Amino acid sequence: MQSRSSVLIVLSAEDIFAFLVDPANDRRWRSHLVSSRGSITAPGDHISQIYSYGGRSKTIELSVSEIDRPHRLTFALTDPVSARLSFALRPDGGGTRVSVSLSADLSGPLALFESRAQAELAKQLRADLDRLKVTLESR
C-alpha cells in the first residue's frame, strides 16, 4: 500500500525541517496524535507516539532511518505493520514543497482492507499536510 501527498508552504526548508524534527510540535498538526516523545537527530533515533481513534489507543515506535537536513526525513515502523514514512522538502517558487509518502506492507487479515485503508490514508495525509501548512504559516 502506498500513498503520497504534497503541499506548498511559504517558509524556508530549514524552518520547516526544524519544526518537523521537534516531536513537541507533532500534536499541532498530526491527526489523532495524543503524544509524541523522543529525539530526531540522527539515524537510529526513536520516537514513541500514542494515537487515539474511535475510542482506542495505540502506541507506535518509529525509528529514524534517514535524515538529510533540510531535504529529507524518513522513519521506519515495524509494528503493527512494516512501513516507511518519508518527508521530502524542496524549494518551489517563493516557498518549499513538502511531500510525504507512506508505504506499508499489509498482510494477513489487514490485506483484505487494503483499498479502504489506502483511501483513508490518502485523506489523512492530505488533511495533516494542510494542517501543517496552516500551523507553520500562522506562526
N, C-alpha and C positions, 0 to 999 in steps of 0.2 A: 504494500500500500504506500502510495506517495501523494504528497500534497505540497503545493508551493503557493506563495503569495508575496506581494511586494507593495511598498508604499514609498512615496517621496516625502522626505522630511526636510524642512528648511532649517537645517543646522549642519555643522561640520561632522564628518565621520568621527573625528576624535571625541566630540561632545556626546554623540550618540553611543559610541562604543563604551565610553566611561560610564554612562548610565546603565548600559546592558550588563556590564561586569560587576555591578554592585547588587547583590541579592536583596538588599534592603529596598530596592526600587521595584522588585518584581510584582508585589501586590498592587502597585499603582496602575499596572497595565495588563496583567495576566488574568484571564478569566478563571474563576473557581479556585484560585490560589488562596490558601489560608495563611501559610507561612513559607519562608524560604531562608535557609541559612547555609553558610559555608563560605568558601572563597573561590574566586575565579582569577587566578594569576598565572597559572601555567598548566600544561597538560598533566593529567593525573589528579588535579584538584577535584574535590567532591562537593556537590550541592545536595542538600536534603530538602525536599518540598512536600508540603501537605496540601492536597486538593480535596475539595468537598463538592459533591454534585449529587443532586437527588436524595439528600439526607444521608449520604455515605461519604466517608473519608478514606483517602488512600495516600500513603507516603510513598514517594518515589525517590530513588537515588540516581543522580546524574553525575557522570564524570566528564571532565573537560578532556576532549580528545585532540582538539586543535585550537590554538589561539594565535592569531596573526594581527596584532594591533595596527591600525584600527580597521582592518579589512574583513576578517573572518573569525567567527567563534563557533565551535562545534562541540556538541555534547553527545555522549553515548548513554543509552539506557539499556539495562538487561532484564529488568523485572518490572512489570508483569509481562512485557514483550521486549524483544530486541529491537531497538530503534535508534535513529540518529537524527538529531535536531541541529540544523546549521543556519547561522545568520551570516549574510554577506552584505558588506557596505561598500558602495562605490559612488564617486561624485556624479551628479546628474543635474545639469543646469546650475541653479543657484542653491542647491541643497545636496542631499545624499539619498540615494536609492537604497532602502533597506529591504532585502529579500530574505525570506525564511523558507526553508524546506524541511520537511519531515518525511522520513522513510521508515517503515516498520514492517517487520515480518510477522504476519498474523498466521497462527497455525492452530490446529485442533478446532474446538468449537468456535473460537474467535473468527476463524476464516469464513464461517458461514455469514458473518455480519460485515464482511469487508466493504462492500459497496455502501452500506449505510454509514459505517464508521468513517469512510473516506469523505463522504458528503458532509458529515458533521464536522470532521476535522478541517476541511477547507473553509467552512463557515466560521469556525472558531479562530483559525489563523488570521483570516481577514478581519474579524472583529478585534482581535488582540493587536494587530498592526495598526488599525485605525485608532485604538485607544492609546497605543504608544505614540503615535503622531500627535494626537491632541495633548497628551501629557507633556511631551517634550516641547511642543511649540507654544504652550501656555505658561511655561516657566518664566 
